[in-house]
Amino acid sequence: MKAVSLALLLASISPMLWVQTPELKTSVTQLSGKEEAICIMEDSVPFCARYDVSGLHTNWPWLNELIRKRVENDQPVLTAKHLPVPKDFPEQTEGNNQRQYDVSLGSHYRDLVSIQYAGWDYGQGAAHGNPYASYVTYDAKTQQAVSFKDMVLPEKRAQLELALARSFAAWLQSQGGDAEGQEQPKITDDVVFTPDGVMFYYNVYALGPYAMGAPELKLTWKQVLPLLKPQWRQRLQ
């Protein structure tokens, strides 16, 4: 009798509860030709450049959809009407407009997946290209993007920024620089979660001159966990 009751109980549970999220797998997808010459309307004027745009495909359909929307927002060349490329458009890439963009897996820790959206733009005649990157964290439980800033307790924000400032000073010292007179790091959503802690990323020019590069600051879980809201502290400890 007990066996029959157990069988009936198991049968009554929705099959969706038995479905396990498959292990995340990723692959790179080329979205434009390699150094493909493309012209579109940009800021109401024709703009031509050599594009090299790649995306990321996963075995999680919901994540693919979120990545697709972000990529199309970042790279209007993928959805905009293409204009004829002028016959005199230079064949070589050096010294001419270039747009490079790629998507990669930053980390997969617990139920949180951090995706990096990175690029490099060069305008004709510029002294150098402009690298940039941003990170978006997706929660596999809710299948939505989440903000690291929203994970932090409001009353602990100053404490976290002090920890970041100390990490930045140590990073500068390792680079032979000095923290005096530099911008101080603020809490950012450009983060990657790892088994050891949280990596905070800051773009070129965010904290100093171009020559400084893009600082990467690490805080341990011992430093970060006490500063998080209870629901996140419970999930990440």
C-alpha positions as CSV (number, residue, x, y, z in Angstrom):
1,M,0.0,0.0,0.0
2,K,2.8,2.3,0.9
3,A,4.6,1.6,-2.4
4,V,1.4,2.4,-4.3
5,S,1.0,5.7,-2.4
6,L,4.6,6.7,-3.2
7,A,4.1,5.9,-6.9
8,L,1.0,8.0,-7.0
9,L,2.8,10.9,-5.3
10,L,5.7,10.8,-7.7
11,A,3.4,10.6,-10.6
12,S,1.5,13.7,-9.4
13,I,4.6,15.9,-9.4
14,S,5.1,18.0,-12.6
15,P,7.7,16.6,-14.9
16,M,9.2,20.1,-15.1
17,L,10.5,19.7,-11.6
18,W,12.6,16.7,-12.7
19,V,14.3,18.5,-15.5
20,Q,17.9,19.3,-14.7
21,T,19.6,22.3,-16.3
22,P,22.1,20.8,-18.8
23,E,25.7,21.6,-18.4
24,L,26.5,24.9,-20.2
25,K,28.2,24.5,-23.5
26,T,29.3,27.4,-25.8
27,S,30.6,27.9,-29.3
28,V,31.6,31.0,-31.3
29,T,29.5,32.0,-34.2
30,Q,30.7,34.4,-37.0
31,L,28.0,37.1,-37.6
32,S,29.8,39.1,-40.3
33,G,32.5,38.3,-42.8
34,K,36.1,38.6,-41.7
35,E,37.0,42.3,-42.1
36,E,33.9,42.6,-44.3
37,A,33.4,46.1,-45.8
38,I,29.9,47.3,-44.8
39,C,28.1,50.6,-45.1
40,I,25.1,51.7,-43.0
41,M,23.4,54.9,-41.9
42,E,24.9,55.9,-38.6
43,D,23.9,59.1,-36.8
44,S,21.9,60.0,-40.0
45,V,25.0,59.9,-42.2
46,P,26.4,57.0,-44.3
47,F,29.2,55.2,-42.4
48,C,31.5,52.5,-43.9
49,A,33.9,50.3,-42.0
50,R,35.5,46.9,-42.1
51,Y,33.6,44.7,-39.6
52,D,34.5,41.6,-37.8
53,V,31.6,40.6,-35.6
54,S,31.2,37.3,-33.8
55,G,28.7,36.0,-31.3
56,L,28.2,33.2,-28.8
57,H,25.9,30.2,-29.1
58,T,25.0,28.0,-26.1
59,N,22.8,25.0,-25.5
60,W,20.5,27.1,-23.3
61,P,17.8,28.6,-25.6
62,W,16.8,31.3,-23.1
63,L,20.4,32.5,-22.8
64,N,20.8,32.5,-26.6
65,E,17.8,34.9,-26.9
66,L,19.2,37.3,-24.3
67,I,22.6,37.3,-25.9
68,R,21.1,37.9,-29.4
69,K,19.1,40.9,-28.1
70,R,22.2,42.4,-26.5
71,V,24.4,41.8,-29.6
72,E,21.9,43.4,-32.0
73,N,21.6,46.4,-29.7
74,D,25.4,46.8,-29.5
75,Q,25.9,46.1,-33.2
76,P,23.2,47.8,-35.4
77,V,25.2,46.7,-38.4
78,L,23.5,43.3,-38.0
79,T,20.0,44.6,-38.4
80,A,20.4,47.9,-40.3
81,K,19.9,48.1,-44.0
82,H,23.3,47.8,-45.8
83,L,24.2,50.5,-48.3
84,P,26.3,50.0,-51.4
85,V,30.0,50.0,-50.6
86,P,31.8,52.8,-52.6
87,K,34.1,51.5,-55.3
88,D,37.0,53.5,-53.9
89,F,36.6,52.1,-50.4
90,P,40.1,51.0,-49.4
91,E,41.0,47.4,-49.6
92,Q,43.4,47.5,-46.7
93,T,42.3,47.8,-43.1
94,E,45.2,49.7,-41.7
95,G,44.4,53.4,-41.2
96,N,40.7,53.0,-42.1
97,N,37.5,52.6,-40.1
98,Q,37.4,49.2,-38.3
99,R,34.8,47.6,-36.0
100,Q,35.6,44.4,-34.1
101,Y,33.3,42.8,-31.7
102,D,33.0,39.4,-30.0
103,V,31.1,37.6,-27.2
104,S,32.6,35.2,-24.9
105,L,31.9,33.3,-21.6
106,G,33.4,35.2,-18.7
107,S,32.5,32.7,-16.0
108,H,29.9,30.1,-14.9
109,Y,29.7,30.0,-11.1
110,R,26.8,28.3,-9.3
111,D,23.7,29.5,-11.2
112,L,25.3,32.7,-12.4
113,V,26.7,33.1,-16.0
114,S,28.8,36.1,-16.8
115,I,29.0,37.0,-20.5
116,Q,31.6,39.4,-21.9
117,Y,30.7,41.7,-24.8
118,A,33.9,43.2,-26.0
119,G,35.0,45.3,-29.0
120,W,37.6,47.5,-30.6
121,D,36.7,50.5,-32.7
122,Y,39.1,52.5,-34.9
123,G,38.2,55.7,-36.6
124,Q,40.1,56.7,-39.8
125,G,43.1,58.9,-38.8
126,A,42.8,58.2,-35.1
127,A,46.0,57.9,-33.0
128,H,44.8,54.5,-31.7
129,G,41.9,52.2,-31.5
130,N,39.4,52.2,-28.6
131,P,39.0,48.9,-26.8
132,Y,35.9,48.3,-24.6
133,A,34.2,45.5,-22.8
134,S,31.1,45.0,-20.6
135,Y,29.9,42.1,-18.6
136,V,26.3,40.9,-18.1
137,T,25.5,38.4,-15.4
138,Y,22.5,36.0,-16.1
139,D,20.7,34.0,-13.4
140,A,19.9,30.5,-14.6
141,K,17.2,30.3,-11.9
142,T,15.2,33.3,-13.2
143,Q,16.6,33.2,-16.7
144,Q,17.1,37.0,-16.5
145,A,20.0,39.4,-16.3
146,V,20.9,40.5,-12.7
147,S,22.8,43.5,-11.4
148,F,25.7,43.1,-9.0
149,K,24.9,46.6,-7.7
150,D,21.5,45.4,-6.6
151,M,23.1,42.5,-4.7
152,V,24.9,44.8,-2.4
153,L,23.3,46.1,0.9
154,P,22.9,49.9,0.6
155,E,24.5,50.5,3.9
156,K,27.6,48.4,2.8
157,R,28.3,50.2,-0.5
158,A,30.8,52.6,1.1
159,Q,32.7,49.6,2.6
160,L,32.8,47.8,-0.7
161,E,34.1,50.9,-2.5
162,L,36.8,51.2,0.1
163,A,37.9,47.6,-0.5
164,L,37.9,48.4,-4.3
165,A,40.0,51.5,-3.7
166,R,42.6,49.4,-1.8
167,S,42.6,46.8,-4.5
168,F,43.1,49.5,-7.1
169,A,46.0,51.0,-5.2
170,A,47.7,47.6,-5.1
171,W,47.0,47.1,-8.8
172,L,48.5,50.5,-9.6
173,Q,51.6,49.7,-7.5
174,S,52.1,46.5,-9.4
175,Q,52.0,48.5,-12.6
176,G,54.5,51.0,-11.3
177,G,51.8,53.7,-10.9
178,D,50.6,55.9,-8.0
179,A,47.0,56.1,-6.8
180,E,47.3,59.8,-5.8
181,G,45.1,62.0,-8.0
182,Q,43.5,59.0,-9.8
183,E,39.8,58.4,-10.1
184,Q,38.5,55.9,-7.5
185,P,36.7,52.8,-8.5
186,K,32.9,52.7,-8.0
187,I,30.7,49.6,-7.7
188,T,30.1,48.2,-11.2
189,D,28.0,45.6,-12.9
190,D,31.0,44.6,-15.0
191,V,31.9,41.6,-12.8
192,V,32.8,38.0,-13.1
193,F,32.1,35.5,-10.3
194,T,34.7,32.8,-9.6
195,P,35.3,30.2,-6.9
196,D,37.8,32.6,-5.2
197,G,35.8,35.8,-5.3
198,V,34.6,38.5,-7.6
199,M,36.6,40.2,-10.4
200,F,35.7,43.8,-11.2
201,Y,36.5,45.2,-14.6
202,Y,37.0,48.8,-15.6
203,N,37.3,50.1,-19.2
204,V,40.1,52.2,-20.6
205,Y,39.7,55.8,-19.4
206,A,37.3,54.8,-16.6
207,L,40.0,55.3,-13.8
208,G,42.8,57.0,-15.7
209,P,44.5,57.8,-19.0
210,Y,44.6,55.5,-21.9
211,A,48.1,54.4,-21.1
212,M,46.9,52.9,-17.8
213,G,44.9,50.3,-19.6
214,A,41.9,48.4,-18.3
215,P,42.2,47.6,-14.5
216,E,41.0,44.3,-13.2
217,L,40.4,44.3,-9.5
218,K,39.8,41.1,-7.4
219,L,38.0,40.9,-4.1
220,T,37.7,37.6,-2.2
221,W,34.5,36.0,-1.0
222,K,35.6,36.8,2.5
223,Q,35.5,40.5,1.6
224,V,32.4,40.4,-0.6
225,L,29.9,38.0,1.1
226,P,29.3,40.1,4.3
227,L,28.3,43.1,2.1
228,L,25.6,41.3,0.1
229,K,21.9,41.1,0.7
230,P,20.9,37.9,2.6
231,Q,19.4,36.1,-0.4
232,W,22.5,36.5,-2.4
233,R,24.8,35.8,0.6
234,Q,22.9,32.5,1.0
235,R,23.2,31.6,-2.7
236,L,26.9,32.4,-3.0
237,Q,28.4,31.3,0.2
